Amino acid sequence: MGKAHLFDSIAAGIIGAALLAFTAVSLFDTDKTVSITENRELAPRPCWTLDTWLSGRFTLDYETYLSDTLPLRDGFFALSNSVNRYFKELGVTGGRWIGSRFLYRDMAMGLYIPESEAIFAFADAVGAFADAHPDLRVAVLPAPASFSFYAPDAYKSPENDAEGKYREILQALPSSVTGVDAYSALEAHRDEYIYFRTDYHWTQTGAYYAYTAFCKAVGISPAPLSDFRRAVAPYEFVGALAREMQYPEELTENPDYIELFYPDDTVTASAGDWPELIPRELCLVGGEISDGDYLFSLFMEGDHALAQINSQSDGGTLLVIKISHANPLSPFLARHYSRIIYLDPRYYKGSLSEFLNSQAVDDVLILPKMLLDSGFSEFLLS
Amino acid sequence: MTFASAAFLFRFLPLCLVAYYLTPAIRLKNLVLIAASLIFYAWGEPVWVALLLFSTAVDYTCSRLMTGREGRRRRACLALSVVVNLGLLAFFKYSAFFVGNLNSLLGVSLRAPQFALPIGISFYTFQTMSATLDVYYKRVNAPRSPLDFLCFVSLFPQLVAGPVVRYSDIAHELRDRTPDIPGGTRRFVVGLGKKVLLANTVGALADVYLKHPETVTVFGAWTGAACFAFQLYFDFSGYSDMAIGLGLLFGFHFKENFNYPYAGRSVTDFWRRWHMSLTTFFRDYLYIPLGGNRAGTPKTVRNLLIVWLLTGLWHGASWNFVLWGLYLFLVLALERFFLRKILDRIPALFGRIYMLLAMLVGWTLFYFTETRAAFLTLGVMFGAGGRALARFSDFPRIASHALFFAAAVIGLFPWAKKIPNTRTVSLLRALALAALFALSVAAMVTETFNPFIYFRF
């Protein structure tokens, strides 16, 4: 055997051994359920049924499950990011894309651009929901990401035009619901600290401007921000965007701080997690944080299947169907409603119509991520 | 199941290879391959396995019945195979297109059949038909064992996206073959890298520029078309490399499907190097039987037109593919009758630039299944509509991929073949192969954009 052939054989042996080792380990190890790096739940092993196999669902889910739970996945993630840094994100004016995330100087930005199909599906679901509950006043407030407010123009293009997409969403909504233009309200205050630089979420100041847009849309007067007791949390915050980008120095050396606006003292809150939904007392702003906790959990102690806020306000009941962006809005909304219910479709696995049958609700605020994930639309139809 | 997926790499392939290598005799090995291939196909297409088996049974029977027969009976067997296979294609691939056009043309509302295109039907119907055709032309003996024939048709490396392997190419290897594990691994890993590192990256860029013909600039349209050309090449040649590599792992030698097409000096030269298994199929089984270029200019033109319209239609049941075929016919006819002499005389570089521009126009037709969007983009490329030449936001994405494009361009030309095969080079090549595999797996499990374009044909 010549040397050249020997090297080829050794390379083939290494690759073959790696394939077998990964296969064996991934067959017999315990599957991880959460990715800290990506800040998301990993896909579970799908159950095989004839129906799911024939429909193609099983094979798709199995592929996702296998990719999600592959041994050393975090290592592969880091390797991929390092290579992309040079081959896909070679910066020319200081900005670079890391997957669908964007880094410019010391600010990381998320970008939510929904597909047109997702917009139509969402608008249809909202319309069907409003038609099924004609006695409810329904408002929709999609939460945009920070890219379109802060990315340099050089990086903007028709394909990542979040403002245009926001208008498309509002236009697609049926006339029976109220579209809330939070985009314009945030844009008007883009020079303030309305988005975290290391995280996807808006700050509580940003949430306040979204709240003012909601008030304007439904015809109520917003409370001034100065009415709320203010404090700064004693923590440095390096959020989920930084983590997903493998902690670039520009971000770790310039962490965020968290400004807190507290609810009135008379406001009380409770939350329950699926499936028991047993209510326990909840701190709306500035709850206890342990080492390693995600600091956006300072608002409503994170996300819960169901939460309820009671206040001394004269208003009725507001149901908020939401993602985590809605959490810092709660002190502001409590000024206008005596009872606010927060339902999170990612954790609440019951039927929305059954829930509404058991509750007296006056208004509904639908607050999805601007990506308009299909899960949200499905929940509205449940 | 695609080759660039975790299910294939970390479940199907290792288990299949272990079962295959542990099985002692060639006939038993063939049975392992048949079982594995049917599982591979049924993974994504549980129902259409029956169609694959039907096509196999028809061509096995037709080719067997031809043995020892001549004249009308022999021709009848051939006709049965051709009618059944083209009938399957017509029904499953083209009926909705045909009915849709009939409805528009006559103002009627006939109901088109509603089902998804069975994966790989364009490839395996051609492969089974090639066996009957080769037996008819006495290029190969009819298969004796139905299991061997099923092994050939269902062979998973080439089942769903080619290359179009002919029975005569591998008939002898169904009984006697030796695997080439180092060669097969190298070829497979190179193909995997082309697919997940190059094709997926540049494909995402192509979509960014071409998805919005209403707003794209002149520079954006050309850049998008160029990115799509890159994507198609790396996607399909990467798939062919993987197929050839997998074939070698089991001892089969499939013919090459690509020969650096962008090194061609004309569109004619390009097509001698692109998807060679399909172009030679059309040449041998359609163009030459029609008379090829031996019956005068008018018939040559007619034959070219038929071949290229059918080549276009083979790629998909929509008008853009028909127009694409027609466009290629025009360009190739122009080269054959007028441009060839000029292209032979000018420096190769100018020929390549002309070929590239002509192909980019063709790939733009190929990209858009909606012809209105295709013509809108083509119009923008040639200055219609008063679009901006470029906007500043067109550039950062391309600039940020500068090193990537440098690597991709290297992959377009056969420079690597010119490096002498010394010990150091071999060692570096082996190390690069292992690194390429790790990078490909990393990209595969972390990136979400992973289409296989030729799966839809």
Chai-1 contact restraints between the chains, C-beta under 6 A:
chainA,res_idxA,chainB,res_idxB,connection_type,confidence,min_distance_angstrom,max_distance_angstrom,comment,restraint_id
A,K3,B,R423,contact,1.0,0.0,6.0,A-B,restraint_1
A,A4,B,N421,contact,1.0,0.0,6.0,A-B,restraint_2
A,A4,B,S426,contact,1.0,0.0,6.0,A-B,restraint_3
A,F7,B,S426,contact,1.0,0.0,6.0,A-B,restraint_4
A,F7,B,L427,contact,1.0,0.0,6.0,A-B,restraint_5
A,F7,B,A430,contact,1.0,0.0,6.0,A-B,restraint_6
A,D8,B,P182,contact,1.0,0.0,6.0,A-B,restraint_7
A,S9,B,P182,contact,1.0,0.0,6.0,A-B,restraint_8
A,A11,B,A430,contact,1.0,0.0,6.0,A-B,restraint_9
A,A11,B,L433,contact,1.0,0.0,6.0,A-B,restraint_10
A,A11,B,A434,contact,1.0,0.0,6.0,A-B,restraint_11
A,A12,B,I181,contact,1.0,0.0,6.0,A-B,restraint_12
A,A12,B,P182,contact,1.0,0.0,6.0,A-B,restraint_13
A,A12,B,T185,contact,1.0,0.0,6.0,A-B,restraint_14
A,I14,B,A434,contact,1.0,0.0,6.0,A-B,restraint_15
A,I15,B,T185,contact,1.0,0.0,6.0,A-B,restraint_16
A,I15,B,F437,contact,1.0,0.0,6.0,A-B,restraint_17
A,L19,B,P14,contact,1.0,0.0,6.0,A-B,restraint_18
A,L20,B,P14,contact,1.0,0.0,6.0,A-B,restraint_19
A,F22,B,F10,contact,1.0,0.0,6.0,A-B,restraint_20
A,T23,B,F10,contact,1.0,0.0,6.0,A-B,restraint_21
A,T23,B,P14,contact,1.0,0.0,6.0,A-B,restraint_22
A,S26,B,F10,contact,1.0,0.0,6.0,A-B,restraint_23
A,W53,B,P46,contact,1.0,0.0,6.0,A-B,restraint_24
A,L54,B,P46,contact,1.0,0.0,6.0,A-B,restraint_25
A,T59,B,W43,contact,1.0,0.0,6.0,A-B,restraint_26
A,T59,B,G44,contact,1.0,0.0,6.0,A-B,restraint_27
A,E63,B,S5,contact,1.0,0.0,6.0,A-B,restraint_28
A,E63,B,A7,contact,1.0,0.0,6.0,A-B,restraint_29
A,L66,B,A6,contact,1.0,0.0,6.0,A-B,restraint_30
A,L66,B,A7,contact,1.0,0.0,6.0,A-B,restraint_31
A,S67,B,A6,contact,1.0,0.0,6.0,A-B,restraint_32
A,S67,B,V445,contact,1.0,0.0,6.0,A-B,restraint_33
A,L70,B,V445,contact,1.0,0.0,6.0,A-B,restraint_34
A,F76,B,A442,contact,1.0,0.0,6.0,A-B,restraint_35
A,F76,B,V445,contact,1.0,0.0,6.0,A-B,restraint_36
A,F77,B,T446,contact,1.0,0.0,6.0,A-B,restraint_37
A,L79,B,A442,contact,1.0,0.0,6.0,A-B,restraint_38
A,S80,B,A442,contact,1.0,0.0,6.0,A-B,restraint_39
A,S80,B,A443,contact,1.0,0.0,6.0,A-B,restraint_40
A,S80,B,T446,contact,1.0,0.0,6.0,A-B,restraint_41
A,Y86,B,L403,contact,1.0,0.0,6.0,A-B,restraint_42
A,F87,B,L403,contact,1.0,0.0,6.0,A-B,restraint_43
A,F87,B,F404,contact,1.0,0.0,6.0,A-B,restraint_44
A,K88,B,H401,contact,1.0,0.0,6.0,A-B,restraint_45
A,K88,B,F404,contact,1.0,0.0,6.0,A-B,restraint_46
A,E89,B,S400,contact,1.0,0.0,6.0,A-B,restraint_47
A,L90,B,S400,contact,1.0,0.0,6.0,A-B,restraint_48
A,L90,B,A402,contact,1.0,0.0,6.0,A-B,restraint_49
A,L90,B,L403,contact,1.0,0.0,6.0,A-B,restraint_50
A,V92,B,P396,contact,1.0,0.0,6.0,A-B,restraint_51
A,V92,B,A399,contact,1.0,0.0,6.0,A-B,restraint_52
A,A154,B,F392,contact,1.0,0.0,6.0,A-B,restraint_53
A,A154,B,S393,contact,1.0,0.0,6.0,A-B,restraint_54
A,A154,B,P396,contact,1.0,0.0,6.0,A-B,restraint_55
A,Y155,B,P396,contact,1.0,0.0,6.0,A-B,restraint_56
A,K156,B,S393,contact,1.0,0.0,6.0,A-B,restraint_57
A,S157,B,S393,contact,1.0,0.0,6.0,A-B,restraint_58
A,P158,B,H212,contact,1.0,0.0,6.0,A-B,restraint_59
A,P158,B,T215,contact,1.0,0.0,6.0,A-B,restraint_60
A,E159,B,V208,contact,1.0,0.0,6.0,A-B,restraint_61
